[in-house]
Amino acid sequence: MPVHVLIIEDEEKIARFVELELLHEGYEVTKAGDGRSGLALAESGKFNIVLLDIMLPELNGLEVLRRLRKSSQVPVILLTARDAVMDKVAGLDLGADDYITKPFAIEELLARIRVALKKGAAPAAKPQTLCWGELELNISGHSVTCRGEAVELSHREFELLRILLENKSIVLSRDTLLEKVCGYDFAGETNLIDVYIRHLRNKIDERFGFHMISTVRSVGYVIKEESGG
Ligand code: CA
């Protein structure tokens, strides 16, 4: 079965260019030129992966993604404008698998498509729990609780917390965290990690009165052993 890609992009030149490259690579391709028709197609369940522009007529890409995620976990790669950091953060929080900044090299897009497809097909992780004091992170259940209360985290916040907990007492640089959380090198976008750390501190440290995540100046972040403070 060929892999079927849905391109939701109103800029016909870009959509056509990507379509031709994907056809050349052996993918099947369907295009939609606005958010509303794109969402209807994406919800049909016929596609293996969706390339989703953010600035779209009818419904913008983030709204398409928000609605799509109510019924579908199809891999989504966002096509974003340069410097639209908040769009990227919002998109990843809404459940996008990845994003690529326009203008992009087609080889990079093809690589990201392959990674997103592989991730989507990966078997579920074994049940496992990571703890820090009264905080408990359940990997397979993708849930976090503290003192019996649920802590709601976005996918990327959860991944960041998981990686920090798996590497207790090891200081991880922003670049390393970025690569581990996002799967590969998002060079130059390390401020994304600062945004997610801020979210985690709001949702955990401030709420429960912890000092769990430490900043190591000019290096990165670490979660120390509970006893070590
Ligand atoms: Ca557009």
Residues whose N, C-alpha, C, O or C-beta is under 5 A from the ligand:
A	BS01	CA	D10 E11 D53 M55 L56
